[in-house]
Amino acid sequence: MKKLLLSLLAVAGFSAGASAMNLKDAFTALSNIPNVSVVAPDYNMPVSSTLSEGGDGMAAAYNLDASQIFVTGNAAYTILNQIPLNYMINGGNNGDVAAFVYSTPTGEGKNDVLVAAMSGYRGMVFFMYASDIDDAVRDALRSAPLKMEGNFLSLEAALPGDNEFNIILNKAR
């Protein structure tokens, strides 16, 4: 009986691992969901800066109506659920707003980072991918305080070199 149970657990673990998605592939998939397009930084983005110079990929959708929010949000969560949970270094979801920060090491003190921010109230989704992020930046993102209340969310990270990376979701953004 124990062998059967262990075998089933091994198969389940292997199956879960086989469907895991790396962060670059997740960003590519998120960039291709309905209503989302690859964008250049603009004033609509819920982030204060990028994580690297020229290395970021960004995709977003703004001003979605209720039916678009449903389709786009479900597609986003379907993809985000394929990223192993242990890749998440910060984030939260209260049903009105959500922000998730994922990181995986690439070697030699560098990391890939994926940021997802969504607001049902604003009808907005935003995704950013960056590669070759230093461990110090990753650690700052990991320890950044996350505040959520209703349709307000903020994640404010003090990065090395007096830089910052902030995600703000509220009525104005």
C-alpha positions as CSV (number, residue, x, y, z in Angstrom):
1,M,0.0,0.0,0.0
2,K,2.8,2.4,0.9
3,K,4.6,1.7,-2.4
4,L,1.4,2.4,-4.3
5,L,0.9,5.7,-2.5
6,L,4.5,6.7,-3.0
7,S,4.3,5.8,-6.7
8,L,1.2,8.0,-7.1
9,L,2.8,10.9,-5.3
10,A,5.9,10.5,-7.6
11,V,3.7,10.6,-10.7
12,A,1.8,13.6,-9.4
13,G,5.0,15.4,-8.7
14,F,6.5,14.6,-12.1
15,S,3.3,15.7,-13.8
16,A,3.2,19.0,-11.9
17,G,6.9,19.6,-12.8
18,A,6.4,18.8,-16.4
19,S,3.7,21.5,-16.7
20,A,5.8,24.1,-14.9
21,M,6.5,27.2,-17.0
22,N,9.7,29.3,-16.9
23,L,9.3,33.1,-16.5
24,K,10.2,34.1,-20.0
25,D,7.7,31.6,-21.5
26,A,5.1,32.8,-19.0
27,F,5.7,36.4,-20.2
28,T,5.4,35.4,-23.8
29,A,2.1,33.6,-23.1
30,L,0.8,36.5,-21.0
31,S,1.7,38.9,-23.9
32,N,-0.6,36.9,-26.2
33,I,-3.7,36.6,-24.2
34,P,-6.9,38.3,-25.4
35,N,-6.9,42.1,-25.2
36,V,-3.2,42.3,-24.1
37,S,-0.4,43.8,-26.3
38,V,3.3,44.4,-25.9
39,V,3.7,48.1,-25.0
40,A,6.3,50.7,-24.4
41,P,6.4,52.5,-21.0
42,D,3.7,55.2,-20.7
43,Y,1.9,57.0,-18.0
44,N,-0.8,54.3,-17.7
45,M,1.6,51.8,-16.3
46,P,1.2,51.0,-12.6
47,V,5.0,50.9,-12.1
48,S,7.3,53.8,-11.4
49,S,10.3,52.4,-13.3
50,T,11.7,49.4,-15.1
51,L,14.0,46.9,-13.5
52,S,16.7,47.0,-16.1
53,E,17.8,49.3,-18.9
54,G,16.4,48.0,-22.2
55,G,16.0,44.5,-21.0
56,D,12.4,44.6,-20.0
57,G,9.5,43.3,-21.9
58,M,6.1,44.9,-21.1
59,A,2.6,43.9,-22.0
60,A,-0.6,45.5,-20.9
61,A,-4.3,46.1,-21.4
62,Y,-6.2,49.1,-20.1
63,N,-9.8,50.2,-19.8
64,L,-11.2,46.7,-20.2
65,D,-15.0,46.3,-19.8
66,A,-16.5,43.6,-17.6
67,S,-16.6,40.9,-20.3
68,Q,-13.0,41.7,-21.3
69,I,-11.9,41.6,-17.7
70,F,-13.4,38.2,-17.3
71,V,-11.7,36.7,-20.4
72,T,-8.3,38.4,-19.9
73,G,-8.2,37.8,-16.1
74,N,-9.1,34.1,-16.5
75,A,-6.4,33.7,-19.2
76,A,-3.8,35.5,-17.0
77,Y,-4.6,33.3,-14.0
78,T,-4.5,30.1,-16.1
79,I,-0.9,31.0,-17.2
80,L,0.2,32.3,-13.8
81,N,-1.0,29.1,-12.2
82,Q,1.5,27.2,-14.4
83,I,4.4,29.0,-12.7
84,P,5.7,27.1,-9.7
85,L,4.6,28.7,-6.5
86,N,8.1,28.7,-5.0
87,Y,9.1,31.2,-7.8
88,M,6.9,33.8,-6.2
89,I,8.9,36.2,-4.0
90,N,6.2,38.8,-3.2
91,G,2.6,39.5,-4.0
92,G,-1.0,39.2,-3.0
93,N,-4.5,39.2,-4.3
94,N,-7.7,40.5,-2.5
95,G,-10.2,39.9,-5.3
96,D,-10.1,43.6,-6.4
97,V,-6.4,44.0,-7.1
98,A,-3.4,41.7,-7.4
99,A,0.3,41.9,-7.8
100,F,2.8,39.1,-8.1
101,V,6.6,39.1,-8.3
102,Y,8.3,36.0,-9.5
103,S,12.1,35.3,-9.6
104,T,14.3,32.4,-10.7
105,P,18.1,32.3,-10.6
106,T,20.0,32.1,-13.8
107,G,23.4,31.7,-12.3
108,E,26.3,34.0,-11.2
109,G,24.2,36.2,-9.0
110,K,21.6,37.0,-11.8
111,N,17.9,36.3,-11.9
112,D,14.9,36.4,-14.3
113,V,12.0,38.4,-12.9
114,L,8.3,38.5,-13.9
115,V,5.9,41.1,-12.5
116,A,2.1,40.8,-12.9
117,A,-0.3,43.5,-11.7
118,M,-4.0,43.5,-12.2
119,S,-7.0,45.6,-11.2
120,G,-10.5,44.6,-11.8
121,Y,-11.7,48.0,-10.7
122,R,-9.6,49.8,-13.4
123,G,-10.0,47.1,-16.0
124,M,-6.2,46.8,-16.3
125,V,-3.5,44.1,-16.5
126,F,0.2,44.7,-16.7
127,F,3.1,42.2,-17.1
128,M,6.8,42.9,-17.1
129,Y,9.7,40.5,-17.7
130,A,13.4,41.3,-17.0
131,S,16.5,39.1,-17.2
132,D,19.9,39.4,-15.6
133,I,18.6,41.1,-12.5
134,D,21.2,41.2,-9.6
135,D,20.5,39.3,-6.4
136,A,20.4,42.7,-4.5
137,V,17.5,43.9,-6.7
138,R,15.7,40.5,-6.3
139,D,16.2,40.7,-2.5
140,A,14.8,44.3,-2.5
141,L,11.7,43.1,-4.4
142,R,11.3,40.2,-2.0
143,S,11.4,42.4,1.1
144,A,9.3,45.3,-0.3
145,P,6.2,45.9,1.8
146,L,2.9,45.1,0.1
147,K,-0.2,47.0,1.1
148,M,-3.7,46.2,-0.1
149,E,-7.1,47.6,0.8
150,G,-10.1,47.4,-1.4
151,N,-9.0,48.5,-4.9
152,F,-5.8,50.0,-3.6
153,L,-2.4,48.2,-3.8
154,S,1.1,49.3,-3.4
155,L,4.4,47.5,-3.4
156,E,7.3,49.8,-2.9
157,A,10.9,48.5,-3.2
158,A,14.0,50.5,-2.4
159,L,16.6,49.2,-4.9
160,P,20.3,49.5,-4.6
161,G,21.8,52.8,-5.8
162,D,19.0,55.0,-4.5
163,N,16.7,53.6,-7.1
164,E,13.1,52.4,-6.6
165,F,10.6,50.2,-8.1
166,N,7.0,50.8,-7.1
167,I,3.7,49.2,-8.2
168,I,0.7,51.4,-7.4
169,L,-2.9,50.4,-8.2
170,N,-5.7,52.8,-7.2
171,K,-8.6,54.7,-8.7
172,A,-6.2,57.1,-10.5
173,R,-4.1,54.4,-12.1
